[in-house]
Amino acid sequence: MKSNRLIFSLIAIVSAPLSATGIDAYINSTIQPLTDIFSSFIFYEIEIFGAPMPLIVLWLIGAAIFFTAYFNFLNLRGFKHAFQLLRGDYSCPDYEGELTHFQALSTAVSGTVGIGNIAGVAIVISIGGPGATFWLVVAGFLGMSTKFAECVAGVMYRKVNPDGSISGGPMYYLEAGLRQKKSILAC
């Protein structure tokens, strides 16, 4: 009896990659029409001054302008306070958390800026010239407010674990924020 189970287990292990490939292809063919619908909705293009513009880009620009106005141009007013935080002027050993202010900033920047951003800027400047540089500065200026809003939500909805460690990020603030709003999207 045990030898039969062992043989069936070995056969299942050996044949697993073949069936997994079939399952993978089946899942892709089943889900592909749904992803095509979502992709065509999310990246729907409208024409602005004769050039196609994905609607998602307009939503991001609108959100950046909204947050910049809502926070009353904090991306300009908050520079002094930001440097005070980085220097440790507000540090207190009694606060919850595992990271210093500088470590938290370094983590946020490392998660945001990557080789795509660096190479993308170089390519845009080489192709677009001075006009592209201006729009990169404008996008960066407005994007600061969006990043600030994201970081504030991350701090507001972070989770303090029983061992004192802290967990946070989009998966936490989306779930907690949507649950607070009693949305059906909250898991």
C-alpha positions as CSV (number, residue, x, y, z in Angstrom):
1,M,0.0,0.0,0.0
2,K,2.8,2.4,0.9
3,S,4.7,1.5,-2.2
4,N,1.7,2.4,-4.4
5,R,1.4,5.8,-2.7
6,L,5.1,6.4,-3.3
7,I,4.8,5.4,-6.9
8,F,1.8,7.7,-7.5
9,S,3.6,10.5,-5.7
10,L,6.6,10.1,-7.9
11,I,4.5,10.0,-11.0
12,A,2.7,13.2,-9.9
13,I,6.0,15.0,-9.2
14,V,7.5,14.0,-12.5
15,S,4.4,14.9,-14.5
16,A,3.7,18.2,-12.6
17,P,5.8,20.4,-14.9
18,L,3.9,19.1,-18.0
19,S,0.5,19.7,-16.4
20,A,1.6,23.1,-15.0
21,T,2.5,24.3,-18.4
22,G,-1.0,23.2,-19.7
23,I,-2.6,24.9,-16.7
24,D,-0.6,28.1,-17.2
25,A,-1.6,28.2,-20.9
26,Y,-5.3,27.6,-19.9
27,I,-5.3,30.3,-17.3
28,N,-3.6,32.8,-19.7
29,S,-6.2,32.1,-22.5
30,T,-9.0,32.3,-20.0
31,I,-7.9,35.6,-18.3
32,Q,-6.5,37.3,-21.4
33,P,-9.9,38.7,-22.6
34,L,-10.6,40.2,-19.2
35,T,-7.1,41.8,-18.9
36,D,-7.6,43.2,-22.4
37,I,-10.8,44.9,-21.3
38,F,-9.2,46.4,-18.2
39,S,-6.1,47.5,-20.2
40,S,-8.3,49.2,-22.8
41,F,-10.2,51.0,-20.0
42,I,-7.2,52.1,-17.9
43,F,-5.1,53.2,-20.9
44,Y,-7.9,54.7,-22.9
45,E,-6.5,57.5,-25.0
46,I,-8.1,60.9,-25.8
47,E,-6.7,63.5,-28.1
48,I,-5.4,66.7,-26.7
49,F,-4.1,69.3,-29.3
50,G,-3.9,66.5,-31.8
51,A,-1.8,64.2,-29.7
52,P,-3.0,61.0,-28.0
53,M,-3.0,61.1,-24.2
54,P,-3.8,58.1,-22.0
55,L,-6.6,59.0,-19.6
56,I,-4.6,57.6,-16.6
57,V,-2.0,60.3,-17.1
58,L,-4.6,63.0,-16.9
59,W,-5.9,61.4,-13.7
60,L,-2.4,61.4,-12.2
61,I,-1.9,65.0,-13.2
62,G,-5.2,66.0,-11.7
63,A,-4.3,64.2,-8.4
64,A,-1.0,65.9,-8.3
65,I,-2.5,69.3,-8.8
66,F,-5.2,68.5,-6.2
67,F,-2.7,67.4,-3.5
68,T,-0.5,70.4,-4.2
69,A,-3.4,72.8,-3.7
70,Y,-4.9,70.8,-0.8
71,F,-1.6,70.8,1.2
72,N,-1.2,74.5,0.3
73,F,2.1,74.0,-1.6
74,L,3.8,72.0,1.2
75,N,6.4,71.0,-1.3
76,L,7.8,74.5,-1.1
77,R,6.9,75.4,2.5
78,G,8.1,72.2,4.1
79,F,11.8,72.3,3.1
80,K,13.0,73.8,6.4
81,H,11.0,71.2,8.5
82,A,12.2,68.4,6.3
83,F,15.8,69.2,7.0
84,Q,15.1,69.5,10.7
85,L,13.6,66.0,10.6
86,L,16.6,64.6,8.8
87,R,19.0,66.2,11.3
88,G,17.1,64.5,14.1
89,D,15.7,67.6,15.8
90,Y,12.4,65.9,16.5
91,S,13.9,62.4,17.4
92,C,12.7,60.8,20.6
93,P,13.8,57.3,21.7
94,D,10.3,56.7,23.2
95,Y,8.6,56.9,19.8
96,E,7.3,53.7,18.2
97,G,9.3,52.4,15.3
98,E,12.5,50.8,14.2
99,L,13.9,53.4,11.8
100,T,15.4,56.9,12.1
101,H,13.9,59.7,10.0
102,F,16.8,59.4,7.6
103,Q,16.4,55.7,7.3
104,A,12.7,56.1,6.5
105,L,13.5,58.7,3.9
106,S,16.2,56.5,2.3
107,T,13.7,53.6,2.2
108,A,11.0,55.8,0.6
109,V,13.4,57.2,-2.0
110,S,14.9,53.8,-2.8
111,G,11.5,52.4,-3.4
112,T,10.6,55.4,-5.7
113,V,13.7,56.2,-7.7
114,G,15.1,53.4,-9.8
115,I,17.1,52.9,-13.0
116,G,13.9,53.4,-15.0
117,N,13.6,57.0,-13.6
118,I,17.3,57.8,-14.1
119,A,17.4,56.3,-17.7
120,G,14.0,57.7,-18.5
121,V,15.1,61.3,-17.6
122,A,18.2,60.9,-19.7
123,I,16.3,59.7,-22.7
124,V,13.6,62.4,-22.3
125,I,16.2,65.1,-22.1
126,S,18.2,63.8,-25.1
127,I,15.1,63.5,-27.2
128,G,13.0,66.5,-26.0
129,G,15.6,69.1,-25.2
130,P,15.0,72.1,-22.9
131,G,11.2,71.9,-23.1
132,A,11.2,68.4,-21.8
133,T,13.5,69.5,-18.9
134,F,10.9,72.1,-17.9
135,W,8.1,69.6,-17.9
136,L,10.2,67.1,-15.9
137,V,10.7,69.8,-13.2
138,V,6.9,70.6,-13.2
139,A,6.1,66.9,-12.9
140,G,8.6,66.4,-10.1
141,F,7.3,69.5,-8.3
142,L,3.7,68.3,-8.5
143,G,4.7,64.7,-7.8
144,M,6.1,65.7,-4.4
145,S,2.7,66.3,-3.1
146,T,1.4,63.0,-4.4
147,K,4.3,61.2,-2.7
148,F,3.7,63.2,0.5
149,A,0.0,62.1,0.5
150,E,1.1,58.5,0.0
151,C,3.6,58.6,2.9
152,V,1.1,60.3,5.2
153,A,-1.4,57.5,4.5
154,G,1.3,54.9,5.1
155,V,2.0,56.4,8.6
156,M,-1.6,56.8,9.4
157,Y,-2.6,53.3,8.7
158,R,0.6,51.4,9.6
159,K,0.3,48.4,11.8
160,V,2.3,48.0,15.1
161,N,3.0,44.2,15.5
162,P,2.9,42.6,19.0
163,D,6.7,42.4,19.0
164,G,7.0,46.1,18.5
165,S,8.0,46.0,14.8
166,I,6.0,48.1,12.4
167,S,4.5,47.1,9.1
168,G,3.2,49.5,6.5
169,G,2.8,50.4,2.9
170,P,0.2,50.5,0.2
171,M,-1.2,47.0,1.1
172,Y,-1.9,48.2,4.7
173,Y,-3.2,51.8,4.0
174,L,-5.4,50.6,1.1
175,E,-7.0,47.9,3.2
176,A,-7.4,50.0,6.4
177,G,-8.5,53.1,4.6
178,L,-11.1,51.3,2.5
179,R,-12.3,49.4,5.5
180,Q,-12.7,52.7,7.4
181,K,-14.8,54.1,4.5
182,K,-16.8,50.8,4.6
183,S,-15.9,50.0,1.0
184,I,-16.6,46.6,-0.5
185,L,-13.0,46.8,-1.9
186,A,-11.5,46.3,1.6
187,C,-10.3,42.7,2.0
